[in-house]
Amino acid sequence: MNEWVVEIGTFIVQACIIVAVIGIGVLLIARAKAEGERDLTLHVEPLHERRRSRARRLRLAATPAGIRKKLLKTFRREDKHRRKEKGETETPNVWVLTFKGDMKASATEHFAQEISALIEVAKPDDEVVICLESPGGLVHAYGLAAAQLDRLREAGLTTTVCVDKVAASGGYLMACTAHHIKAAPFAVVGSIGVVAQIPNIHRLLKRHDVDVELLTAGKYKRTLTLLGENTDEGREKFLEDLENTHQLFKRYVGERRPDMDIDALATGEIWYGSEALDRKLVDSVGTSEAYLMERIAKAHVYRVKLEPPKTVGRKFGLAMASGVENAVLKGLSMLEATGWHRR
C-alpha cells in the first residue's frame, strides 16, 4: 500500500514538473517574441566572402604541409589585388532575401521592412534575389506579400525569384512579380486557383433541437455559415465571390507573365519545375544555390535578414519550441510506421 502511494505521489510530482516546464517555456517564447519585435537587427552576410573563405580552407587542407606557407602568401597577394581592383572598378551587388510562407504569410511584416531597407541603398544595376518557399494561404495575406515585391519593380530593381521546393497558389502570386523565375527541377509551382471550405453542422444541431439565430444587415453580409441553414442563394453568391477572386488572381498573374496562356493554366493544377518551364510559368530551371554561385563569380552577393536579438531567453524559448515540434513529429512518424493511419 505504501509503495502504491509513493508511486502515485511520484507521478503527480513529475506531472507537475512537466506542466511547469512547459508553462515556463511558453512564457519564455512569448516574451522572447515580444522583445524581438521591439528590437529587430538587420543582419548582412557577404556570401562571396564566405565562399572564398571555404574554398581557401579546402585548398589548404588538400595542399602538402611544406608548401602551405607559399599558398597563404598567394592568398594575400590575391586580396591585395582585389582591394586595388575594387577601388578602380565598381562591382554590382546582388541582395538575397528569403521568404518562407505559412497560411497567413506571417513573414510579410519583416519582409516588407527588409525590402524598404534595400530600396534605400540599392543601385539601379543591382539585383534582388528572393528565395521563396510557400504553398499559399489566405488571399489577402499573400496579396499583401506580393505587393511588397511589386515595390522592388517600381523602384527599378531587377528581381529574380528562386523556388527550390514550392511556390504554389499565393506563393506563385508572389513569384510572378519577378522579372525572372528560376525553379528547381522538381519544385512545385502553379495552382492558380482559389479554394474555400466551410463545415456545416446545422443538421446535427437540428437533430438535437438546437436553434441558431443569425441576424445580418445587408443582403449578402453572410452567405454560407457554420451553424445555420445554408440556402441555394447564399451558395450561389459564395461561388460568385470565389470566381471573382479567381479572376483577380488570373489578371494579376497575366499582367506580369504575358507570355503565359493564363486561361489554360489557371485551372488550379500544379507542375514541377521542368514542366513549368515548357508552360512558361518559370523562365529557367535550376537551384538557388547554383544561381547564387553563378552570380558570385560576377558580383558581390549579400544575404539580408531582419532578425530579433539572440538573447538567452529567446534561445531557450526557441529550443523549447523546437523540442516540442520534434517530439510531435517523432510521435507522428511512429504512428505512421505502425500503420495507425490505416486503421
C-alpha positions in Angstrom: 0.0 0.0 0.0 2.8 2.4 0.9 4.6 1.7 -2.3 1.4 2.4 -4.3 1.1 5.8 -2.5 4.7 6.6 -3.2 4.3 5.8 -6.9 1.2 7.9 -7.2 2.9 10.8 -5.4 6.0 10.5 -7.7 3.8 10.5 -10.7 1.9 13.7 -9.6 5.2 15.4 -8.8 6.6 14.5 -12.2 3.4 15.7 -14.0 3.5 19.0 -12.1 7.2 19.5 -13.1 6.4 18.8 -16.7 3.5 21.2 -16.7 5.6 23.8 -15.0 8.4 23.4 -17.5 6.0 23.6 -20.5 4.4 26.7 -18.9 7.7 28.4 -18.4 8.7 27.5 -22.0 5.5 29.1 -23.4 6.1 32.2 -21.3 9.7 32.5 -22.4 8.7 32.0 -26.1 6.0 34.7 -25.8 8.4 37.1 -24.0 11.2 36.5 -26.5 8.9 37.1 -29.4 7.7 40.4 -27.8 11.2 41.5 -27.1 12.3 40.6 -30.6 9.6 42.5 -32.3 10.7 45.6 -30.4 14.4 45.4 -31.3 15.0 43.8 -34.7 18.5 43.8 -36.1 19.4 43.7 -39.8 22.0 41.0 -40.5 24.0 41.2 -43.7 26.1 38.2 -44.7 28.6 38.6 -47.6 28.1 35.2 -49.3 31.0 35.9 -51.8 33.4 36.2 -48.8 32.1 33.1 -47.2 32.5 31.2 -50.5 36.1 32.4 -50.9 36.9 31.5 -47.3 35.6 28.0 -47.6 37.3 27.4 -50.9 40.6 28.5 -49.4 40.2 26.3 -46.4 39.7 23.3 -48.7 42.7 24.2 -50.9 44.9 24.5 -47.7 43.6 21.1 -46.5 44.5 19.5 -49.8 47.9 21.1 -50.0 51.0 19.4 -48.6 52.2 21.0 -45.3 55.5 22.0 -46.8 54.0 24.4 -49.3 51.0 25.8 -47.4 53.0 28.9 -46.4 53.6 29.7 -50.1 49.8 29.3 -50.7 49.0 31.7 -47.9 51.3 34.3 -49.5 49.4 33.7 -52.8 46.1 34.4 -50.9 47.4 37.7 -49.5 48.5 38.8 -53.0 45.1 38.0 -54.3 43.4 40.0 -51.5 45.7 43.0 -52.2 45.0 42.9 -55.9 41.2 42.6 -55.2 41.2 45.6 -52.9 43.1 47.6 -55.6 40.7 46.5 -58.3 37.7 47.3 -56.1 39.0 50.9 -55.8 39.2 51.2 -59.6 36.0 49.5 -60.7 32.6 49.3 -59.1 31.3 45.7 -58.7 27.5 45.3 -58.9 25.7 43.9 -55.8 23.2 41.1 -55.5 20.9 41.3 -52.4 19.4 38.0 -51.3 16.1 37.8 -49.3 14.3 34.8 -48.0 10.6 34.3 -47.7 9.2 31.2 -46.1 5.4 31.4 -46.1 2.8 29.8 -43.9 -1.0 30.0 -44.3 -1.2 33.6 -43.1 2.1 34.8 -44.8 3.3 35.7 -41.3 6.8 36.7 -42.6 5.4 39.6 -44.6 5.9 42.3 -42.0 9.6 41.6 -41.6 9.9 41.0 -45.4 8.4 44.5 -46.1 11.0 46.1 -43.8 13.8 44.3 -45.5 12.6 45.5 -48.9 12.3 49.1 -47.5 16.0 48.9 -46.4 17.1 47.6 -49.8 15.2 50.2 -51.8 17.0 53.0 -49.9 20.5 51.7 -50.7 20.4 49.6 -53.9 21.8 51.0 -57.1 20.0 50.7 -60.5 22.3 47.9 -61.7 21.8 45.9 -58.5 19.8 42.7 -58.4 17.5 41.4 -55.7 17.2 37.6 -55.4 14.3 36.2 -53.4 14.5 32.6 -52.2 10.8 31.8 -52.0 9.0 28.8 -50.4 5.3 28.8 -49.9 2.3 26.5 -50.6 0.0 29.5 -50.5 -2.7 30.6 -48.0 -5.1 33.4 -47.3 -5.8 35.6 -50.3 -5.5 39.0 -48.5 -2.3 37.9 -46.8 -0.5 36.8 -49.9 -1.9 39.8 -51.9 0.0 42.0 -49.4 3.2 39.9 -49.7 3.1 40.1 -53.5 2.5 43.9 -53.2 5.8 44.2 -51.3 7.7 42.5 -54.2 6.0 44.9 -56.6 7.7 47.7 -54.7 11.0 46.4 -56.0 9.8 46.5 -59.6 8.5 50.1 -59.1 11.9 51.1 -57.6 13.6 49.9 -60.9 15.4 47.0 -59.4 15.9 43.7 -61.3 14.3 40.8 -59.3 14.8 37.1 -59.5 12.7 34.6 -57.6 14.3 31.2 -56.9 12.0 28.3 -56.0 13.7 25.2 -54.6 10.7 23.4 -53.2 7.3 25.0 -53.7 5.7 28.3 -54.7 2.1 27.5 -55.4 -1.2 29.5 -55.2 -0.3 32.5 -53.1 3.3 31.5 -53.4 3.1 31.7 -57.2 1.2 35.0 -56.9 4.4 36.4 -55.2 6.8 34.7 -57.6 5.1 36.1 -60.8 6.1 39.7 -59.7 9.7 38.9 -60.5 11.5 39.7 -63.8 12.8 36.1 -63.8 11.6 32.9 -62.1 14.0 30.1 -61.6 12.7 26.7 -60.2 14.4 23.5 -59.2 13.6 20.5 -61.5 11.1 19.1 -59.0 9.9 22.3 -57.4 6.1 22.7 -57.3 4.6 25.8 -59.0 1.3 26.9 -60.3 -2.0 26.1 -58.5 -3.5 29.3 -59.9 -6.9 28.8 -58.3 -9.0 29.6 -55.3 -10.5 27.2 -52.7 -12.8 27.6 -49.8 -14.1 25.0 -47.4 -16.8 25.6 -44.7 -18.1 22.8 -42.5 -21.8 23.0 -41.6 -23.3 21.3 -38.6 -26.9 22.6 -39.0 -28.5 19.2 -39.3 -26.7 17.9 -36.2 -28.0 20.9 -34.2 -31.5 20.5 -35.6 -31.5 16.8 -34.6 -30.9 17.9 -31.0 -33.4 20.7 -31.1 -30.8 23.5 -31.1 -31.8 26.7 -32.9 -29.3 29.2 -34.3 -30.3 32.8 -34.8 -28.3 34.6 -37.5 -29.1 38.3 -37.9 -27.5 40.4 -40.6 -27.8 43.9 -42.1 -27.1 43.6 -45.8 -28.4 41.0 -48.1 -25.1 39.2 -48.6 -23.4 40.0 -45.3 -23.3 36.3 -44.6 -23.7 33.8 -47.5 -22.6 30.4 -46.0 -22.5 29.7 -42.3 -21.1 27.1 -39.9 -24.2 26.7 -37.7 -27.2 28.0 -39.7 -29.0 26.5 -42.7 -27.3 27.4 -45.9 -29.5 28.4 -48.9 -29.1 28.0 -52.6 -29.0 31.8 -53.0 -26.2 32.1 -50.4 -24.3 29.3 -52.0 -24.6 30.9 -55.4 -23.3 34.2 -54.1 -20.4 32.5 -52.4 -19.4 30.8 -55.6 -19.7 34.1 -57.4 -17.3 35.7 -54.9 -14.9 32.8 -55.3 -14.9 33.2 -59.1 -14.4 36.9 -58.8 -11.3 36.3 -56.6 -10.1 33.8 -59.2 -10.4 36.3 -62.0 -8.4 38.8 -60.0 -5.7 36.2 -59.4 -5.6 35.4 -63.2 -5.5 39.1 -64.1 -2.6 39.7 -61.7 -0.5 36.8 -63.0 -1.4 37.5 -66.6 -0.2 41.1 -66.4 3.2 40.0 -65.1 3.6 36.9 -67.2 2.1 38.0 -70.6 3.6 35.0 -72.5 1.6 32.5 -70.4 -1.7 31.1 -71.7 -3.4 32.2 -68.4 -6.8 30.7 -69.2 -5.3 27.3 -70.0 -3.0 27.3 -66.9 -5.3 28.9 -64.3 -7.1 25.6 -63.5 -5.7 25.0 -60.0 -3.2 22.4 -61.3 0.4 22.3 -60.2 3.5 21.5 -62.3 7.1 20.5 -61.4 9.9 22.9 -62.4 10.9 21.3 -65.7 7.2 21.0 -66.8 6.5 24.6 -65.7 9.3 25.8 -68.0 7.5 24.3 -71.0 4.3 26.1 -70.0 6.2 29.4 -69.3 5.3 29.6 -65.7 9.0 29.9 -65.0 11.9 31.2 -67.0 14.6 28.7 -66.2 15.3 25.5 -64.3 18.0 25.4 -61.5 18.5 25.7 -57.8 19.0 28.8 -55.8 22.5 27.7 -54.7 23.7 27.1 -58.2 22.3 30.5 -59.3 24.0 32.4 -56.4 27.3 30.7 -57.2 26.9 31.9 -60.7 26.3 35.5 -59.5 29.2 35.4 -57.0 31.5 35.0 -60.0 30.5 38.4 -61.3 29.1 40.4 -58.3 29.2 40.9 -54.6 26.4 38.8 -53.1 24.9 39.7 -49.7 22.2 37.8 -47.7 20.0 40.2 -45.9 17.8 39.2 -43.0 15.9 41.1 -40.2 16.2 39.1 -37.0 15.4 39.6 -33.3 18.4 39.7 -30.9 19.7 36.3 -29.8 19.1 36.7 -26.1 19.4 33.8 -23.6 15.6 33.8 -23.0 14.9 33.7 -26.8 17.4 30.9 -27.3 15.9 28.8 -24.5 12.3 29.5 -25.8 13.2 28.5 -29.4 15.0 25.4 -28.1 11.8 24.5 -26.2 9.6 25.1 -29.2 12.0 23.1 -31.4 11.9 20.2 -28.8 8.1 20.1 -28.7 7.9 20.2 -32.5 10.4 17.4 -32.9 8.6 15.3 -30.3 5.3 15.8 -32.1 6.9 14.9 -35.5 8.6 11.8 -34.0 5.3 10.7 -32.5 3.5 11.1 -35.8 6.3 9.2 -37.6 6.0 6.3 -35.1 2.2 6.2 -35.6 2.7 6.1 -39.3 5.3 3.4 -39.0 2.9 1.2 -37.0 0.2 1.7 -39.6 -2.1 3.7 -37.2 -3.3 6.0 -40.0 -4.7 2.9 -41.9 -6.8 1.7 -39.0 
